[in-house]
Amino acid sequence: MGAVGDGGEGRSRVIGLSPGGINRIVVLGAHCDDIAIGAGGALLTICSAHPGTQVDALVLAGGGTDREDEEHAALTAFCPGADLRLTVLKLPDGRLPAHWDEAKDALQDLRARTDPDLLFAPHPGDAHQDHRGLAKLVPTAFRDHLTLGYEIVKWDGDLARPSVYQPLAPGVAEAKVSLLQQHYPSQRHRPWYDREAFLGLARIRGIECQARYAEAFHVNKLTLDLAGG
């Protein structure tokens, strides 16, 4: 992971930190496909490099429908070799404020089951109320965990200036797009759900961190252990 620094004239400097072992990950989404769109490349990268990683995934809406089946197949593909544990709830789409207690209870239950090294979730600046609501709930359950807030391109035009980047190898970026198209047939009719949108954003984020492709994330708080203790 790295952040782009201001290098003045000429080539800018990228500041990078390589984290230690990542054995347990939590991934959160308001809807089926949010996780794969926002952090699919990062999941492919981590799980391919570290077989056996425990991935606890919680999605608030889509349970009991075809979308739950899509999500299970997709996250299995995005987390190769991982110990994937997926829960898809049945909260109605677009109604998270009315189901706040149910969502919070689900997060608390998940927290009681795992102590992750890394967490992926929507970021608080997301314009979709379900995404934004979930982002606000995250620190109430996972207060002392590194949370990377992913981004999802949409009609609202809410893309902001991210602070953390995960460069993606070209093959990983291409695999992400292919898996999104393959495993979420219910979304193919949407005008924004296409190869150009996904790969285009990855290319822009790659430019920002001096890579071909990248995923970008927002971080609220980050504690360093520079002594490595």
Buried (B, 14 or more C-beta within 10 A) or exposed (E): BBBBEEEEEEEEEBEEEEEEEBEBBBBBBBBBBBBBBBBBBBBBBBBBEBEEBBBBBBBBBBBEBEBBBBBBBBBBBBBBEBBBBBBBBEBEEEEBEEBEEBBBEBBEEBBEEBEBBBBBBBBBBBEBEBBBBBBEBBBEBBEEBBBBBBBBBBEEEBBEEBBBBBBBBEEBBBBBBEBBBEBBEBBEEEEEBBEEBBBEBBBBBBEBBBBEBBBBBBBBEEEEEEEEE
